[in-house]
Structure formats: structure tokens, C-alpha cells
Amino acid sequence: MIRHVLKIVWNRKRANALIVLEIFLSFLVLFAVLTLASALLGSVRQPLGFEWQNVWNVSIENDGSPAAEAASERRESIDMVMRELRNMPEVVAVGASMTPPYSMSAMEGTWVINGKNIFVTQDSVTDGFAEVVKLKVLSGRWFGPQDDAANYMPVVIDEDAARAVYGEESPIGRKFDAGSEREMRVVGIVARYRKTGEFANFGKPVNMIFKRASAAKGDALPADLLIRLRPGTRASFEQTLMSRLNEVAPQMNFRIRQMTAMRRFSHRTALFPLVALGLIAGFLIVMVVLGLSGVLWQNVTRRMREIGLRRAIGATGPAVQRQIVAEVVMLTSLAVIVGLLLVSQLPILGLLTLITPGAYLGGIAASLAAIYGLTVLCAMYPGWLASRVQPAHALHYE
């Protein structure tokens, strides 16, 4: 049966070449969209490593005036603001971060750590940060006042960074050599931390590194303060909070954002490319489906004599319909084989650094199912028309 269908397809290779090309391009578009969707879906299912509920972000913004406060005065002002926030009854915990979650900002790049080139994301945080976002410490400890007397810079890394730098060995207490002038040592490991949210790096590790910022050590404090509020705190508390901040530090400009809103904006930004690509792909697939259905219908019309003769020698209507569908499946298989040969080169060329192998294989499987489903669907109506051809129709061509 396969040899017979392949022979029919080959005998009409000129007419079928356009169909194969359309199916090939459709497969590539489906692969791109479905692979990206598979990567995002896999990323959403992974834990964040922090909790964003009931967390607000208080950003301290410079007013740009020439009489900008000195670094020491600014550090003291931020420290004073944090102390006042802790005294408010609605506030459970206060911390600060240079690049807080969902802030659309990040400090990342490739570092040479212990002789290895590793892509990492770093943040400078205060001692209260872990309590605000509820980080889960897996080993060691989080920053604390005991680090004020240390003669080294303490760092906390997530489990991905620990595995990338130290493998299966325990990094607690070991030197974290990243080319810094000040010696750094690992004091704790936290669960995988995905600061940009559910769509962070399409689920791939970010290798997070936390550095301690302490007013007691004379460090510059981050300008983004994070506060965890008691459950049930109303949105009207924002006005009370702003009034209190202006009283404590009138020389500073504050901006208050709920992390719920920051998360929503981050999701929209992350999903926009997928939605745009999906719309373009959707229009392209619709055009291909309509064009493929028209071409198949035209082929059936031109093959009335052939189909009529088949019916005359005993072929049933369902058998004729199955032949038309089998021919389309064969054409799809030819196009898919070429497409698979092409997409299989992407990992070899290193063009899939943003997605996981699971997302890549998931995209291939989903695109195969989609392209075969679409082509078979396109072949059903022309096949049904062919099944209704009567033997007498062949006489029209004599």
C-alpha cells in the first residue's frame, strides 16, 4: 500500500511539489510557536523559590537636584526609613533588594568562578530580604548580624549555582572566587530562585548569587525596599504608607507598587512575543489550510477519470477516500522528514540555549501532531468528494 501511494505521489511530483513546500513551511512555523509555548508551559510549572503575595515594593527615586545627598547620608536615610517601616503594625517584615522580583531589571552575565565560565544572576540584598519573600534555605544559613564581624564578603547562592560551581560537593564555608578584590565565601544555599517570575529563562537555571548589603559595614543600601504586609491589609494603606514615608524622609521621592501588579505587567511583557508570533502563525496556518484544501479539491476534480475507473473495477467509496487521505499523509511525511532534518541541526549549532531539551522535544512532538492533524483534516472533504465519483464520470473524458 505504501509503495503504491508513493508511486502515485511520485508520478504527480510537479503538482505535489507546491503542496510539500506549503506543508514544510507550516511545520517550521508550528515548531517555532509550539516549542516556545512548550518552554513557557514547562517554566510555569516549576516553583519560583519565593512568595510574592502580600509584598509591596517601595522604590526610592532620586529627585535629580544638584544638592544630592552624600552616600553616607543616603545610606543613613534608607536605614532610618527601614526602621520606621518595621515599626508600622501592618508590616510583618522589611528588606531591600537591588533588583527585586518582577522589577524587569537584572544584574547578570558570565563570570569566571573557581576557574569555570558560568552565566549567573546576582543581587545585593539586606538581611530581612529572605523573610520578606520567604526564601527556603536548604543548607547553611541566611545573612545575619554575625556577618558584620566577618573579614570576608558572605554570599548565599541558589541550588543551581551551587551545582554549577561545586558539583555535588558542599559549598558551605568554601571560597567563592569570582575575581573580586574582596574575598567571598558561601554561607548558605537557597532553593532555585527565579526572580523574573514564572517565565524566567524559559525554565533554565539562572544561577542566583545574593550579596549582603549592610549599613553597619558601610555598604550602599539598595533603593528598592520590600515590605511584607499582614494578610487582609487593604489597598487604602498605600496612602497611609506614603504619608508616613514623606514625614520620615521628606528629601526623598518614593514610589509604591504592589508586587501583584508588578507580576501582572511582567507576565504581559513575557507573553507578548508568544501572542504576536501565535497570531502571525495562526493567520499563516489558516491560509495554508485553505490553500491546501483548494489544491486537493482541484486535484480531485482533475482526476475524475482515474477515480471513475477505480470505481468501475470495484473500488468502494471509502477505499477511494482512504487513498486520497493516504496520499496527503505521504506528502506530509515527505515535508516533515525534511523539516525534522532541519530542526535537528539546531542543538548541534547551539541555537537552542534559551530552552530546555524537554521543551525542544515537546515542540517537535506537538508540531508533528498538529501538522498531521491539519493535513488530514484538509484531505477529508476532497476525499469525500472523490468517494462520491461514479464510474460513469469517466466517460465524460472520452
N, C-alpha and C positions, 0 to 999 in steps of 0.2 A: 504493500500500500504506500509506504513512504517513498519507495523508488518510483512508483507510478506518479505520485503527486509531484515529486521533484522533477520528473521528466516533463510534466505539463508546465510547470513553472519555468523550466529552462527553455522550452520551446517558445515561450512568450516573454523572453528576457527583456526585450526592449520596452514592452508595455509595462512590465513589472518593476523595471529599474526605478521609476519615479516613486512607486509605492514603497519600495525598500528604503529609498532615501528619506521619505517622509517619516517612516517608522523609526529609522535610525536617529533622526534629529529629535523626534518626540521622546525617544528613550533617553537621550542625553539630557534633555530638559527635565524630564521626570526624575532622573538620577540626581541632578543638582538640587532640585526642590525637596525631594523626599529624603535625601541624605542630610540636608540641613535640618529638616523637620525631625528626623530621627535623632540627630545630635542634640537638638534643643529638648526633645522629649526625654532623652536619657539624662540630660543635665538637670531637668526639673525634678526627676525622681531622687536625686542624690541629696543628702542632708546639707544644710547651709553651714552648720557649725556655729551659728549664733541665733539669737532671737530678736526680732525687730518689733514685736508687739509692745505697745505702751512706751516706746522710746521716742524722744524728741531730740532734734539737733538744733543747738543754739550756736550759730556762727557769729564770730566776732569779726567785723569788717572794718578795715581802715577807712578813715574819712578823707585821706589824701591831703590833709593840710600840711603846710611846711613845718609846723611845730609838732612833728610826730614824736611820740614819747620814746625814750631810750629803751633799749632791750630789757634792762633790769626793771625799769618802771612798768613796762608792758607785762613782764613775767609776774611781777607782784600784783598787778591789777587782775590778771587772769586767775591767779591763785586765790585772790580775795573773792572774785566772782564765784569760783567753785565752792569756796567755803560757805558763802551765803546761800547758794543753791542747796547744799546739803542740809541747811537748817530749815528749809521750807517743808511743811508737813506733807505736801503732796509728792515730794521727791523721795524715791527709795535709794537711788544710787547716782553718783556723778562721776564721769570720766571724760577724757579728752582724746581725740584722735586727729592725726594729720590728714588722713584720707578715710573718713568714716564710711560705713556700709551704704551703698546706694547713692554715693555722692558724685558719681560719674568722674571721679578723679582717682589717680593711682600713681604710685611710685614703683616702677617695675623695670626690669632689664636683665641682661645676662651678667652674672658675677662669676669671678673665679674664686671658688670656695674650696678650701682644702685641696687645691690643685685640679678641681673639676669645673667645667663651664656649665653653669646651671642658671636657668631662667627663673627669677624669683620676683616676688612682690613684697614690698616692705611697708611698714607703717611705724610711726612714732606715737606711742600712747602713754597714758598715765596709769597709775596703779589701779584706779577704780574702773578702768575700761572693761575688764573681764566681768565684773559684777553687773555692769550696765547691760551688756549684750549677752551675758550668761554663756561665756566660753566654757567648754568642757576640758578640764586639764586631765590629760591621760597619764602623764608621768612628770615627776619633779614638782614644780610649783610655779605660781604666777609671781609677778613683781610685788615687792613689799618694802616697808621701811628698812628692813635689814640690808637692802641693796645700797643704801646711802653710804655705808662704810666700806663698800667693796672697792678694790683698786682696779676693777675691770668693768666693762660695759656688759650688763646682763641682757641676754636676748631670749625670747621664747619663740619657738618655731612650731609650725603645724606638722602633723604626721607625714604629709607628703614631702616637705622639705627635709625632715629627719631621714626619711628613706632615701631621698635623692643624694644627700650628702654623706650619711653614715651607713647606709645599707641596713643590715639587720642589727648592727651594734647599737648600744645605748649611747645617746649623745649627751646625757646629763653630766654637767660639770666639765665637758670637753671644750677645747678651744674652737672657736668659730672663726676661722681665718678667712676673711673676705677682703684683705688688703687695707683694712682700716688702720689709722695711726694708733687708735686706742684698742687695746686687747678686748676681744669679746668672748664671752663664754655662755653656753647654753644652760639655762636654769630650769627650763620646763618645756613640755610638749603638749600642744592642744590638738583637738580633733580638726580634721580638714576644715579650713576656713575659706569661705567663698564670698569675699567682701562685695563683689559686684552683683551678687544675688543668684537667683535660680538659673540664669543663663550664663554664668561665669565661665568663660573659656570653653563653652560647649561641653562642660563636664570634665575637662582635663585639669590636672593638678596645677595650682598657682604657686606652690612652694612659698608659703607665707612666713615672713620674718617680722616679729614685733621687737622694737627697740624701746627702752624705757626712757621716758621724759619726766624729770623730777625737778621741782622748784628748789628743793633742798640741795641738789647737786649743781644748781645754776644752769640747768638745761632750758632751752627755749620751749615753752609750753605750746602745744597745738592750739590753733584758734577755733577749732570745732569742738564744742562741748556737747557731750551726750548725757541726757538725763533719763532715768527710768522712773516713770510715774506709777503711782498706785493704781491698780485696776479700778475702772469706773470714774477716773478723773475726766471731767467734762472739757470740751474744747474751749469753753469760756475761760479756762485757766490761763490760756495764752495771753490774754490782756493783763491779767494779774502778774504773770511772769515778766512780761515786757516792762511793766511799770516798776517792778522791783529791780530789774537789771539796770534800768536808766537811773534809778536812785543810787545804786551801788557804784556804778561806773558811768557817769554822765559823759565822759570824754570818749566813750566807745560807741560804735554803731552795732546793733545786734539784729540778727535775722533768725526767726524761729520757724522751723519746719518739722512737721510730723513725719516720722520715718515711713508711715503708711503711704503718704503722698509721694515721698521720695522713691519708694519701691514701685509705685504705680508708674511714675514717669520713667524709671529705669526699664521697666518691662516694655513700655511702649517704644522706647528707643531701641531696645534689643530686638523686638519683634517686627519693627518697620521693614528691614530688608527682606525678611521672610515673607511678609504680607505682600510687599511690592513684587518680589520675584514670583510669588504664588499667583498673583493676578495676571502677570505677564504670561506665565506658563499656562494658566487656565485659558486665556484667550487663544494662545497658540494651539493648545490641545483641542479646543473646540473647532478651530479652523481645520486642523488636521483630520479630526473625526468627520467633519462634513465633507472635506475633500476626498478622504479615503472612501467614504460611503458612496460618493458620486462616481469615483473611478471604478469601484467594484460594480456598481449598478450599470455603468456603461459597458464594462467587460461582459457582464451577463447578457446585456442586450445584443452585443456583437457576436456572442457565442450561442445564439438561438439554434442554429443548425446543429452544432455539436451536441448541445443539450437535448435537442429533439431526437437526434439519432440515438443517443444513450437511452432515452426513454423508450424508443422503438424496439431496442434489443433487450428490454426487460428491466432497466434501472428504475427503481421506485423514486418517488418524490423525496422522501427523507434521505435516501442514498445520494441523490444529487445535491441536496443541501449540505450534507456532511462533506462532500467533495469540495464545494466552494469554501466552506469553513476551513477544511484541511489545507487548501491552497494558501489561504490567508495566514494560517498558523505557520506554514512553511516559509512564507515571505517574512513574517515577523521573526522567525528563528534566524534566518539569514542576516537580517538587520541587527538583531540582538547579539549575535556572535561577534560581529564587527564592533558593536558598541562595547561589549564586555572586554574585548581585546584592548580597546582604547582606555576605558576607565581602570583596567587592571594595571596600567602603567603609572597611574597617579601616585600610589605609595612608593614605587620604585624611584620616581623622580622627586620625592619628598614634597609633594604638593598638598598633602593632607595633614599638615602639622596642627591644624586647629580642631580636628575631630578625632574621636577615638576609633579604634578598629571595629568596635561593635556598631557604631553609628555608620561606618562605611559599609559593612556587610549588610546592616539593616536597610540602608538606602538602596543597595543593589537588589535585595530581595523584594522590597516594596515596589521598586520601579519595574522589575520583571513581572510581578503580579499585575501591576497597573497597565503595562503596555499590552500584555496578552489579553487582559480583560477588555481593554478598549478595542483592540483589533477584532477580537471575536464578536464583540457587540456590533461593530461596524459591518461584519460579514453576515450577520443573522438576516437582515432584511433582503439584501441581494440574494442570499442563499434561498430565502423563502420564495422570492420571485422565480428563481431558477427551478425550484421544485414544482412550480405550477405550469411549467412549459409542457405542452402536449406534443406528441410525435408529429402531428400534422403541421406544427410550426416550421419544421424543417423543410417542408415543401415550398414555403414562401421564398426560399433562396434558389429554387430551381428555375 
